[in-house]
């Protein structure tokens, strides 16, 4: 079992008056977590004024405090495999205790697979919706068309992972994709097309440096921007350039997906640098069609399998 460092446990005991659990890769995949990976602490309390998600550093450890519903069943995907750190025996008696005060959650997560499947299908549907967004801007603004193409590709890959039974983890997502062994031709073809849309082969230290700098400006006052950049630096230091490139694009997608046209047009240069966007309109349209067709086939085939 993953051990929570003493300094973090002490912080929890002295500063948090709610049930707390470790979630994320530190809980569910400690062997694959990197030194830069934060300890995600889920605080089970309905959010009230003054209780906001935040990033902090305790000793040598990065911590992210994440407030979620007091009913962990409402967050089945995020809390699956969590390690209880505080107060769960009293508040949730269906969770087993352990001598050291830590335990893996023992909820009945029979619905976890269903939740993951629903999440995966929604992500692929979201990828399909990007088709029209690309069409609307490709002639006037290839940069924004390229942005929506990459967003579509990230959504598609996230959906594929979820439908394959994996909870997507942004920092580790490219490695999760590498480790997929799908015999389904549509899925393997889709992965190749999506990675071509993202442009993994363009991963160099110079493009990563530009992307990091632009992303830092796009993040503005977001509480976790320091953590994002620290992770990018760590991956670069390890020579994991494709993973770093993929991760930065994924984080840019998080910032940009809900921005309106006015914002995107005003900050098009920053957006281009943050996602390392191509302005080759014919290539954008070619990849757009390939990804759209593949995503439709994957979704249709999956529905046929589940219906059977």
N, C-alpha and C positions, 0 to 999 in steps of 0.2 A: 504493500500500500504506500502511496505517496505520502511523505511526511511533510506537514506544514512546519516551516522553520519556527523556532522558539520565539524569535523577535516578532514574527507576524502573529503568532498565537497570543502573545502578550498584548499586542496592539488590539486584537479582536476583543480580548477579555476586558481590557481597560477602557475601550472607546466605543464599542458597539453594543447597544442594548437590545438587539434583536437576534433571532436565529441567523446563523451564518454558515455557508457551505462553500467549499472550494469547487469551482466548475472549470470548464475549459480544458486545454491540453494538459495542464499540470495535474489534473485529476484523472482524466480519461486516457491520456496517452503520454505518461511521464517519460517513457523511453525515447520518444520522438521530440519532446520539447527541447528548446535551445536555451542557452544561458540568458538570452534577451527576452524570453517569454515571461510575461507577467503572471502573477498569481491572481486569478479572477475570483474575487470574493463576492458571492451572491448574498445580499442582505435581504431577508424575507420580511418586507414591510411595505405597506402601501405608501407610495411616495407622498411626503408632506413637505411644505416649505422649509428650505434649509437642507433637505436631504436630496442631493444631486449626485449623479455618478461622478466620480473623480479619480484622478491618477495621483499616486504618491509613491515615494521611495522610502523604504524602511531598511536601513543598513545597505546591503548589496542587492536587495530585492525590489523589483518593480511590482507595485500593487495596483489593481483596478477595483474600485468599490462600485458594485452594480446593484442598484435597488430594483427588485422585482416583486411581483405579487406575493403576498403572504401565503398564498396557496400554490405550492410548487407544481401542482398538477396542471396549472395554466401555462407552465413553461416546460413542457415535457421534453422537448428537444434539448434545450439549454441545460436542464438539470439532470438529464440522464447520466448516471455514473458519478454524480457529485459525491464529495467527501464532506460529511457533516463536521463542523468545527465548533459549534456552540449552540446549546439550549434546545436541541431538537427533541430530546426525550420528553421534556415537559410540554412542549408546544405541539409536537406531532408524535404521539405515542406509538405510531406504527413504524417508527424508525428505530432500529436496534442500536443499543449503546455498545461502547467498547471500553476497555479498561483505561486507555489513554485519552479518552474524551473525543476520539475521532472514529468515524465509521463511514463506510460506503452506504449510500442511500439504499433502502430496501423497499421502496415503493413498488407497487404492482404496475410496471410500465408495459403492460400488454398492448397499450395503444401507441407506444413509441414508434413502432414500424409504420403504423397508419399515419401518424403525424409527420414522419419523415417523408413518406410517399406523397402526402398532400403538399408538403413544402416543395418537394422536387418538381411536381407537376406545375405548381404555381410559378416556380422559377422559369421553367421552360415556356410556359404561356407568356410570361413577362418578356422573355427573349423574342418570341414571335411578334409581340406588340411593337417592338422596336423597328420592324420592317417599314411600317408607314412613316415613322418618324424620320428614318433615313431618307425615304423617298421625297419627303417634303422639303428637305434642306440640301440634298446632294448637289444640285446644280448651282445654288446660290452660296452655299457655305459648306464646302467639302470637309472643313475642320469639324463642324458639328455632326455631319454625317458619319465621319470617322469615329467621333466620340460615341455616337449611338451604336455603331457597329461593335465597338469594343465592349460597351455595356451589355449588348445582346450576347456577345460571346461569353462574358463572365457569368451572366445569368444562366446560359445554357449549361456551362460546365458545373455550376453550383447545383443545378437541377439533376444532372447526370450522377453526380456524387450522391445526392440524397436518394435518388431512385435506386442506386446501387447499395444502399444501406449505410452510407457514411455521413456523419455530420460534418459539413464543410467547415474547415478551420483556415481562415485567410492566410496566415503565415505559412501553413503547411499544405495549402490547397494544391499547388502544382505537384508536390510530391505525392499527395493522395491520388491525383490524376495519373501520375506515372505508374502507380502501383495497381491501378485498375486492370483486371484481366477479364475483359468482356469479350464473349464470343459473338455478340450481336454486331453485325457488320455496320448497321446504321449508327450505333454508338461509337465504335472505333473510328468510323469516317467523320462523325460529328466532332469528336475530340480533335482530330487533325485539322478540320476546318476552323474550329473555334480558336485553336492555338495559332493558326495562321492569321486569323482576324486580330488577335492580340499582338502578334509579332514578336514572339519569344526570341527569334533569331536576331533581333535588334538589340538584345541585352548587352550593353557595354558599360564600362565604368563612367564614361562621359554622359551617356543617355540617362543613366541612373542618377548621376549628380544633378543634371538639369531637372529631371522629374522630381527629385527630392526637394530641390529649392522651390520649384513652382508649387508643389503640393503643400509645402509649409505655408505659403501665402494664401492658398485656397482654404486651408483649414482655419485660418484666422484665429478665433479665440476658442476653438474646440479643445476640450480639456485633455484629450489623449494625443494631441499632435506630437508632443515630445517623444512619446512612446513609439509612435509610428516611425519617426525618423531614426530613433535609436535602433529599432529592429532592422531598418534598411541598412544602416551602417554595419550592423553585426553580420548580416547576410553577405554584404560586400566584402567584409574582412575575411569571411570564411571562403570567399570565392564562389559563392552560390548566386552568381549574377542572374541566371534565368529566373530563379525563385524570387530574387529581390525585385526584378523588373515586373514580374507577374503580381507580386504583392503590392507594389506601389500603384499599379494600374487598378487593382482591386480597391485600394483605399481611395483613389480618386473617384472611382465609380460610386462609392459610398457618399462622397461629398456632392457629386454632380447629378445623380439620378433624379433628384426631386427639384433641381433648380429650374427656374423658368427661362424662357427665351431671352428676356432682357438681360438677365445675369450672364447667360452663356455667350451672348453677343458682346457684352461689355468686357468679358474676361477671356475671350477666345484664345488669345496668345498664351495666357497662363494655362488654360485647359489643354492647348496643343502640347505644351512642354510637359505638363504633369502626366499626360497619358502617352506621350511620344507618338502623336497622331500623324498619319500620312494624309496627304491632300490629293492623292491619285484617285480621282473620281471613278474612272473605269474599273480600277482594281477594287475599290470600295463596293461598287455595284455588283461586281462578279462574286465577291465573298459574301455579300448580303444575300444574294439569291441562293448560294450553296448552303449557307447556314440555315436560312429559312426553310428550305426543302428538307434538310436533314432533321431539323427540330420537329417539323410536322410529322415526319416518318417515325421518329422516336416516340412522340406523344401518341400517335395513332396506334403504333405497335404495342406500346405499353398498355393502352386501354384495352386492346384486343386480348392481351395476355391475362390481365386482371379480370376481365369479363368471363374468360374461359374458366 
